[in-house]
Amino acid sequence: MLFEIKTNLEVSNPVQIEFKEKINYCVATTSDIVDLNSNYSVFYSRIRILRENILTKIK
C-alpha cells in the first residue's frame, strides 16, 4: 500500500480522498500492530510522519 501511494504521488495527479483513505488505513493498521507488539512503535511514528508529509503534498 505504501509503495502504491508513493508511486502514484510521483507519477500522477493525486486524488486527495483516495490518498487520505490509503495513508489513514496504513496508520490504523500500524497502530493495530503496535497494540500487539510495542517494538513497532518507532515504525508507527514514522508512518504518522509520512502521512503528514503526504497530506501536505496533496493540499
Residue pairs with C-beta under 8 A, 6 or more apart in sequence:
1 22
1 25
1 26
2 26
2 47
2 50
4 22
5 19
5 22
5 23
5 26
5 54
8 14
8 19
9 19
9 54
9 57
9 58
14 57
14 58
16 58
16 59
19 54
19 55
19 58
20 55
20 58
23 50
23 51
23 54
23 55
24 51
26 47
26 51
27 44
27 47
27 48
27 51
30 40
30 43
30 44
30 47
31 44
33 40
33 43
33 44
34 40
34 41
34 43
34 44
